[in-house]
Amino acid sequence: MILFLSLPIVLWMLSHILESQQSFNELTNFTSSTLGRLVSWGILSALSYHVFAGLKHLAMDLGYGETLEAGRFNAKLVIVLGVATAIFWGVWIW
């Protein structure tokens, strides 16, 4: 849901990057602000979690981790990796 709701923000950022040098500078100023960093962190964290969950489902489609115990372990692993990458993105952005 977060990725879907952030799509207009990402498209707005992409359009500002390509529009002109002035709009690029405005976007750079926005992403340097606290709100811009928070938005960037949220989008990157949600995208990272989405990638890990997608890899888990891909492995399950290939026949790995289909038991209840493996499913629970993999779900916890995805959450731990999601939190770890959220921390990484927070440190990298700030």
C-alpha positions as CSV (number, residue, x, y, z in Angstrom):
1,M,0.0,0.0,0.0
2,I,2.8,2.4,0.8
3,L,4.5,1.8,-2.5
4,F,1.2,2.4,-4.3
5,L,0.6,5.6,-2.4
6,S,4.2,6.8,-3.0
7,L,4.0,6.3,-6.7
8,P,2.8,9.9,-7.4
9,I,5.6,11.3,-5.3
10,V,8.2,9.2,-7.1
11,L,6.8,10.3,-10.5
12,W,6.8,13.9,-9.4
13,M,10.4,13.6,-8.4
14,L,11.3,12.0,-11.7
15,S,9.5,14.8,-13.6
16,H,11.4,17.4,-11.7
17,I,14.7,15.8,-12.3
18,L,14.2,15.9,-16.1
19,E,12.3,19.3,-16.4
20,S,15.1,21.9,-16.0
21,Q,18.2,22.8,-14.0
22,Q,16.1,25.0,-11.7
23,S,13.5,22.3,-10.9
24,F,16.4,19.8,-10.3
25,N,17.9,22.3,-7.8
26,E,14.4,22.7,-6.1
27,L,14.2,18.9,-5.8
28,T,17.7,18.7,-4.4
29,N,16.7,21.3,-1.8
30,F,13.5,19.3,-1.0
31,T,15.4,16.0,-0.6
32,S,17.9,17.7,1.7
33,S,15.1,18.8,4.0
34,T,13.9,16.7,6.9
35,L,10.6,16.0,5.2
36,G,12.3,15.0,2.0
37,R,14.7,12.7,3.8
38,L,11.8,11.1,5.7
39,V,9.9,10.5,2.4
40,S,13.0,9.1,0.7
41,W,13.6,6.8,3.7
42,G,10.0,5.6,3.8
43,I,10.0,4.8,0.1
44,L,13.3,3.0,0.1
45,S,12.4,1.0,3.2
46,A,9.1,-0.1,1.8
47,L,10.7,-1.0,-1.5
48,S,13.4,-3.1,0.3
49,Y,10.8,-5.0,2.3
50,H,8.8,-5.6,-0.9
51,V,11.9,-7.0,-2.6
52,F,12.6,-9.4,0.3
53,A,9.0,-10.5,0.5
54,G,9.1,-11.1,-3.3
55,L,12.2,-13.2,-3.1
56,K,10.5,-15.3,-0.3
57,H,7.5,-15.9,-2.5
58,L,9.7,-16.7,-5.5
59,A,11.5,-19.3,-3.4
60,M,8.2,-20.7,-2.3
61,D,7.1,-20.9,-5.9
62,L,10.2,-23.0,-6.6
63,G,9.3,-25.4,-3.8
64,Y,11.5,-24.1,-1.0
65,G,10.1,-23.2,2.4
66,E,6.6,-24.6,1.9
67,T,6.3,-26.2,5.3
68,L,4.7,-24.3,8.2
69,E,7.9,-24.1,10.2
70,A,9.9,-22.9,7.2
71,G,7.2,-20.4,6.3
72,R,7.3,-18.9,9.8
73,F,11.0,-18.7,9.8
74,N,11.1,-17.1,6.3
75,A,8.4,-14.6,7.4
76,K,10.5,-13.6,10.4
77,L,13.6,-13.4,8.3
78,V,11.9,-11.0,5.9
79,I,10.8,-8.8,8.8
80,V,14.4,-8.8,10.2
81,L,15.9,-8.0,6.9
82,G,13.3,-5.3,6.3
83,V,14.1,-3.7,9.6
84,A,17.9,-4.0,9.0
85,T,17.6,-2.3,5.6
86,A,15.4,0.4,7.0
87,I,18.1,1.1,9.5
88,F,20.7,1.1,6.8
89,W,18.7,3.5,4.6
90,G,18.2,5.8,7.7
91,V,21.9,5.9,8.4
92,W,22.7,6.4,4.7
93,I,20.2,9.2,4.2
94,W,21.0,11.1,7.4
